[in-house]
Every structure is written in C-alpha cells, then in structure tokens.
C-alpha cells in the first residue's frame, strides 16, 4: 500500500523499492509456510491445525495478491504519467 501511495505521487523509484522490500518479506513468510507444510507432511505437527494458522495463511495469500496487483497498478500509473 505504501508503494501505491508513492506511485500516486509519481515517486516511482521509491514505489519500486517498497515493492522489492515487500517481496523480500513475503519470501520469508512463504519459506516459513513451506516449512510448516513440510513438517505437517512428515507428521511432526501431530495433525493439529489451528484457526490462527488458517487465518495467517489467508493473510499471506492476500498479501501476495495485493503485491501483484500493486505492481500492475504502479506500471499503469507510470505509463499514464509519461
């Protein structure tokens, strides 16, 4: 969302930096998610899945989707501003 606000102000360089930063953080979260899935597949989580974990999964998926949409919106704003 910060990147979108920056793009609205035509600060495309800083918007790009925020997108890169968000990608790095999402990658960390995705690795953590993958570790959890692999642990469950190996039987290390005792089959317990909490509502909190499901909620966290929803947030991660939404964040990934918003990042992709933000990249497209920023690209469109940049094209329009030329």
N, CA, C and O atoms as a DFTB+ gen file, in Angstrom:
328 C
 N C O
     1  1       0.827      -1.177       0.000
     2  2       0.000       0.000       0.000
     3  2       0.881       1.255       0.000
     4  3       0.534       2.263      -0.616
     5  1       2.003       1.186       0.684
     6  2       2.936       2.317       0.647
     7  2       3.401       2.576      -0.783
     8  3       3.488       3.726      -1.214
     9  1       3.693       1.523      -1.503
    10  2       4.158       1.664      -2.884
    11  2       3.086       2.327      -3.744
    12  3       3.402       3.171      -4.582
    13  1       1.836       1.958      -3.547
    14  2       0.752       2.575      -4.309
    15  2       0.630       4.062      -3.989
    16  3       0.430       4.879      -4.888
    17  1       0.750       4.410      -2.720
    18  2       0.690       5.828      -2.336
    19  2       1.846       6.611      -2.940
    20  3       1.668       7.753      -3.364
    21  1       3.016       6.014      -2.980
    22  2       4.168       6.667      -3.590
    23  2       3.972       6.848      -5.086
    24  3       4.330       7.886      -5.643
    25  1       3.406       5.845      -5.733
    26  2       3.140       5.935      -7.172
    27  2       2.117       7.028      -7.455
    28  3       2.204       7.719      -8.469
    29  1       1.158       7.179      -6.567
    30  2       0.149       8.231      -6.731
    31  2       0.824       9.609      -6.754
    32  3       0.342      10.536      -7.406
    33  1       1.941       9.726      -6.037
    34  2       2.703      10.978      -6.003
    35  2       3.786      11.012      -7.080
    36  3       4.644      11.896      -7.076
    37  1       3.744      10.056      -7.996
    38  2       4.731       9.926      -9.086
    39  2       6.153       9.644      -8.592
    40  3       7.119       9.940      -9.295
    41  1       6.288       9.081      -7.402
    42  2       7.606       8.691      -6.882
    43  2       7.798       7.209      -7.203
    44  3       7.708       6.352      -6.324
    45  1       8.064       6.927      -8.473
    46  2       8.103       5.551      -8.943
    47  2       9.341       4.794      -8.468
    48  3       9.288       3.576      -8.298
    49  1      10.439       5.488      -8.254
    50  2      11.645       4.815      -7.759
    51  2      11.431       4.284      -6.346
    52  3      11.770       3.139      -6.047
    53  1      10.864       5.123      -5.479
    54  2      10.618       4.693      -4.101
    55  2       9.516       3.627      -4.073
    56  3       9.562       2.707      -3.256
    57  1       8.535       3.750      -4.959
    58  2       7.479       2.734      -5.048
    59  2       8.093       1.389      -5.413
    60  3       7.738       0.360      -4.837
    61  1       9.011       1.401      -6.367
    62  2       9.685       0.165      -6.771
    63  2      10.454      -0.435      -5.598
    64  3      10.444      -1.649      -5.396
    65  1      11.119       0.422      -4.825
    66  2      11.879      -0.050      -3.665
    67  2      10.949      -0.704      -2.641
    68  3      11.287      -1.735      -2.060
    69  1       9.790      -0.108      -2.424
    70  2       8.830      -0.688      -1.477
    71  2       8.316      -2.039      -1.970
    72  3       8.101      -2.953      -1.174
    73  1       8.122      -2.163      -3.275
    74  2       7.691      -3.445      -3.848
    75  2       8.781      -4.495      -3.634
    76  3       8.485      -5.637      -3.281
    77  1      10.034      -4.109      -3.848
    78  2      11.152      -5.043      -3.635
    79  2      11.200      -5.475      -2.174
    80  3      11.350      -6.660      -1.879
    81  1      11.072      -4.514      -1.258
    82  2      11.085      -4.832       0.173
    83  2       9.942      -5.784       0.530
    84  3      10.132      -6.741       1.281
    85  1       8.763      -5.514      -0.012
    86  2       7.624      -6.386       0.297
    87  2       7.865      -7.790      -0.247
    88  3       7.491      -8.779       0.382
    89  1       8.488      -7.870      -1.412
    90  2       8.812      -9.178      -1.976
    91  2       9.754      -9.969      -1.093
    92  3       9.614     -11.184      -0.953
    93  1      10.722      -9.272      -0.494
    94  2      11.663      -9.946       0.404
    95  2      10.959     -10.480       1.646
    96  3      11.225     -11.597       2.089
    97  1      10.059      -9.674       2.201
    98  2       9.324     -10.104       3.392
    99  2       8.343     -11.234       3.069
   100  3       8.181     -12.169       3.854
   101  1       7.692     -11.137       1.911
   102  2       6.784     -12.208       1.508
   103  2       7.531     -13.506       1.266
   104  3       7.009     -14.584       1.548
   105  1       8.745     -13.415       0.746
   106  2       9.548     -14.614       0.528
   107  2       9.869     -15.299       1.861
   108  3       9.813     -16.524       1.962
   109  1      10.204     -14.509       2.871
   110  2      10.458     -15.074       4.204
   111  2       9.214     -15.791       4.723
   112  3       9.294     -16.911       5.228
   113  1       8.064     -15.130       4.593
   114  2       6.810     -15.724       5.066
   115  2       6.486     -16.991       4.290
   116  3       6.004     -17.971       4.860
   117  1       6.750     -16.970       2.991
   118  2       6.474     -18.146       2.159
   119  2       7.373     -19.317       2.556
   120  3       6.927     -20.464       2.582
   121  1       8.633     -19.028       2.864
   122  2       9.541     -20.099       3.317
   123  2       9.059     -20.692       4.637
   124  3       9.100     -21.907       4.834
   125  1       8.602     -19.824       5.536
   126  2       8.087     -20.303       6.817
   127  2       6.860     -21.189       6.592
   128  3       6.716     -22.241       7.214
   129  1       5.986     -20.745       5.695
   130  2       4.795     -21.519       5.354
   131  2       5.189     -22.886       4.782
   132  3       4.617     -23.910       5.156
   133  1       6.153     -22.890       3.889
   134  2       6.618     -24.145       3.287
   135  2       7.177     -25.083       4.348
   136  3       6.923     -26.287       4.311
   137  1       7.936     -24.536       5.292
   138  2       8.468     -25.352       6.389
   139  2       7.338     -25.989       7.203
   140  3       7.413     -27.159       7.578
   141  1       6.289     -25.201       7.472
   142  2       5.151     -25.745       8.217
   143  2       4.465     -26.874       7.446
   144  3       4.124     -27.912       8.014
   145  1       4.273     -26.658       6.166
   146  2       3.614     -27.675       5.340
   147  2       4.450     -28.953       5.304
   148  3       3.914     -30.055       5.420
   149  1       5.761     -28.802       5.144
   150  2       6.638     -29.973       5.116
   151  2       6.658     -30.689       6.462
   152  3       6.694     -31.918       6.515
   153  1       6.634     -29.918       7.549
   154  2       6.601     -30.531       8.882
   155  2       5.330     -31.329       9.082
   156  3       5.353     -32.430       9.632
   157  1       4.215     -30.762       8.627
   158  2       2.951     -31.492       8.747
   159  2       2.977     -32.761       7.900
   160  3       2.513     -33.812       8.342
   161  1       3.516     -32.669       6.691
   162  2       3.586     -33.834       5.805
   163  2       4.445     -34.944       6.412
   164  3       4.209     -36.125       6.154
   165  1       5.436     -34.569       7.214
   166  2       6.309     -35.551       7.865
   167  2       5.751     -36.034       9.197
   168  3       6.379     -36.837       9.887
   169  1       4.552     -35.535       9.558
   170  2       3.924     -35.968      10.803
   171  2       4.460     -35.289      12.037
   172  3       4.227     -35.770      13.146
   173  1       5.161     -34.202      11.890
   174  2       5.762     -33.522      13.035
   175  2       4.823     -32.541      13.728
   176  3       5.153     -32.040      14.804
   177  1       3.670     -32.254      13.146
   178  2       2.744     -31.292      13.757
   179  2       1.562     -31.975      14.435
   180  3       0.635     -31.299      14.883
   181  1       1.579     -33.248      14.513
   182  2       0.554     -34.035      15.190
   183  2      -0.842     -33.775      14.628
   184  3      -1.830     -33.999      15.326
   185  1      -0.944     -33.312      13.393
   186  2      -2.237     -33.129      12.764
   187  2      -3.083     -32.005      13.307
   188  3      -4.256     -31.902      12.948
   189  1      -2.531     -31.147      14.167
   190  2      -3.298     -30.043      14.738
   191  2      -3.133     -28.802      13.869
   192  3      -2.025     -28.304      13.674
   193  1      -4.246     -28.319      13.357
   194  2      -4.238     -27.097      12.567
   195  2      -5.139     -26.104      13.284
   196  3      -6.326     -26.364      13.480
   197  1      -4.581     -24.981      13.671
   198  2      -5.348     -24.006      14.433
   199  2      -6.025     -22.990      13.519
   200  3      -5.628     -22.794      12.371
   201  1      -7.036     -22.364      14.049
   202  2      -7.711     -21.280      13.339
   203  2      -6.711     -20.158      13.069
   204  3      -6.766     -19.520      12.018
   205  1      -5.807     -19.916      14.000
   206  2      -4.796     -18.871      13.834
   207  2      -3.910     -19.159      12.621
   208  3      -3.580     -18.245      11.866
   209  1      -3.529     -20.406      12.433
   210  2      -2.706     -20.783      11.283
   211  2      -3.480     -20.589       9.974
   212  3      -2.921     -20.110       8.987
   213  1      -4.734     -20.953       9.968
   214  2      -5.560     -20.761       8.775
   215  2      -5.706     -19.267       8.478
   216  3      -5.634     -18.846       7.324
   217  1      -5.909     -18.480       9.519
   218  2      -6.027     -17.033       9.360
   219  2      -4.726     -16.442       8.812
   220  3      -4.754     -15.571       7.943
   221  1      -3.610     -16.908       9.313
   222  2      -2.306     -16.438       8.833
   223  2      -2.120     -16.800       7.364
   224  3      -1.592     -16.004       6.588
   225  1      -2.547     -17.980       6.987
   226  2      -2.469     -18.415       5.586
   227  2      -3.278     -17.481       4.695
   228  3      -2.824     -17.087       3.621
   229  1      -4.478     -17.130       5.147
   230  2      -5.313     -16.201       4.380
   231  2      -4.617     -14.859       4.203
   232  3      -4.627     -14.288       3.112
   233  1      -4.019     -14.361       5.264
   234  2      -3.319     -13.078       5.185
   235  2      -2.138     -13.140       4.222
   236  3      -1.908     -12.203       3.458
   237  1      -1.404     -14.222       4.256
   238  2      -0.260     -14.369       3.355
   239  2      -0.734     -14.382       1.901
   240  3      -0.170     -13.684       1.057
   241  1      -1.739     -15.151       1.616
   242  2      -2.251     -15.229       0.241
   243  2      -2.770     -13.863      -0.223
   244  3      -2.529     -13.458      -1.360
   245  1      -3.480     -13.162       0.655
   246  2      -3.978     -11.830       0.300
   247  2      -2.832     -10.855       0.064
   248  3      -2.880     -10.058      -0.872
   249  1      -1.817     -10.911       0.894
   250  2      -0.666     -10.016       0.730
   251  2       0.038     -10.278      -0.597
   252  3       0.463      -9.342      -1.274
   253  1       0.158     -11.536      -0.964
   254  2       0.799     -11.873      -2.235
   255  2      -0.019     -11.353      -3.417
   256  3       0.536     -10.850      -4.394
   257  1      -1.318     -11.477      -3.318
   258  2      -2.196     -10.998      -4.383
   259  2      -2.154      -9.479      -4.483
   260  3      -2.071      -8.933      -5.583
   261  1      -2.209      -8.796      -3.350
   262  2      -2.167      -7.334      -3.348
   263  2      -0.851      -6.837      -3.920
   264  3      -0.836      -5.844      -4.648
   265  1       0.250      -7.503      -3.609
   266  2       1.547      -7.093      -4.155
   267  2       1.530      -7.181      -5.678
   268  3       1.984      -6.264      -6.362
   269  1       1.008      -8.281      -6.207
   270  2       0.952      -8.440      -7.663
   271  2       0.076      -7.367      -8.302
   272  3       0.430      -6.804      -9.338
   273  1      -1.056      -7.092      -7.687
   274  2      -1.941      -6.062      -8.229
   275  2      -1.302      -4.682      -8.116
   276  3      -1.449      -3.855      -9.016
   277  1      -0.598      -4.430      -7.022
   278  2       0.080      -3.146      -6.848
   279  2       1.123      -2.943      -7.936
   280  3       1.264      -1.840      -8.463
   281  1       1.851      -3.995      -8.276
   282  2       2.847      -3.886      -9.347
   283  2       2.187      -3.473     -10.659
   284  3       2.720      -2.641     -11.393
   285  1       1.032      -4.053     -10.952
   286  2       0.321      -3.710     -12.183
   287  2      -0.205      -2.277     -12.153
   288  3      -0.096      -1.549     -13.139
   289  1      -0.771      -1.883     -11.030
   290  2      -1.304      -0.520     -10.906
   291  2      -0.197       0.507     -11.022
   292  3      -0.369       1.537     -11.674
   293  1       0.938       0.236     -10.394
   294  2       2.079       1.152     -10.470
   295  2       2.562       1.263     -11.907
   296  3       2.856       2.360     -12.381
   297  1       2.646       0.134     -12.605
   298  2       3.071       0.168     -14.012
   299  2       2.098       0.987     -14.847
   300  3       2.521       1.749     -15.716
   301  1       0.807       0.842     -14.598
   302  2      -0.189       1.627     -15.335
   303  2      -0.050       3.121     -15.021
   304  3      -0.097       3.951     -15.929
   305  1       0.120       3.461     -13.755
   306  2       0.302       4.863     -13.370
   307  2       1.552       5.448     -14.043
   308  3       1.551       6.586     -14.513
   309  1       2.601       4.647     -14.074
   310  2       3.841       5.112     -14.695
   311  2       3.631       5.359     -16.191
   312  3       4.097       6.365     -16.725
   313  1       2.939       4.453     -16.859
   314  2       2.650       4.627     -18.302
   315  2       1.807       5.874     -18.535
   316  3       2.063       6.636     -19.467
   317  1       0.815       6.079     -17.701
   318  2      -0.080       7.229     -17.866
   319  2       0.651       8.544     -17.625
   320  3       0.354       9.552     -18.265
   321  1       1.606       8.530     -16.700
   322  2       2.301       9.777     -16.337
   323  2       3.323      10.229     -17.371
   324  3       3.849      11.337     -17.272
   325  1       3.612       9.389     -18.360
   326  2       4.615       9.734     -19.380
   327  2       4.094      10.790     -20.312
   328  3       4.798      11.204     -21.232
